[in-house]
Amino acid sequence: MWVKDEACEGVIKDAWESGHEALGKLEWCKTRLVEWSRQRYGSLKKQIEETRKWLIFLDSCAPTTETVSDRRETCTRIDELLMAEESYWRQHSRVTYLEEGDRNTSFFHL
């Protein structure tokens, strides 16, 4: 999710160019990325819900050039948020699989 965001590279560069030693740079980079992620993404579920509510409002308005443009931008924003959420859950499913392993392994390897 973060890798696809262009601002992520800047956060890493800024954190890495701090005056810390290697281990300190890693800790500082971690701290900065967590802060940046909270500011940038916050709660994806909440953002998706709010954006959908805005889209419903735009759909109820009379179609003008401005509302059509706003609707198009809102749809694009919802698509971006949904892709980010999908990426988040895909990453979490892999982590869970790696932590728990394949439960059938003991069956096949007696």
Steps between C-alpha positions, in 0.01 A plus 500: 500500500772747601731409214242615247478840668755746359522694828633192680842531339533859623414398857766228491764732353431770759515250786813332368687828456462577870816519709451162666719192468374200300287345776366842599417573136295181478305586816448860385390380156250261661362778721464742209331240278246412770420870555478563126274199448260614771482849351481386138266205529346511846210261503436379146159366595394838637633686196317263264176546694527880498587510130203276417269729698634795300436308178140431605458872569641589158263251336205673666605843365390640168752409228713804426848522358638544851315206657588270210867594541480452879333164451773384263771606750312330785470176303872510430568558871279205598685278252835605650378435854357160409825397330693609810265301724532194276878528510488531879294184542708308246813584699333401827385166360857417398632592844239279667582213267870532571443517875255210521624293207305250301286299740505200265880467509495242779246292306720476189830459685456224752 
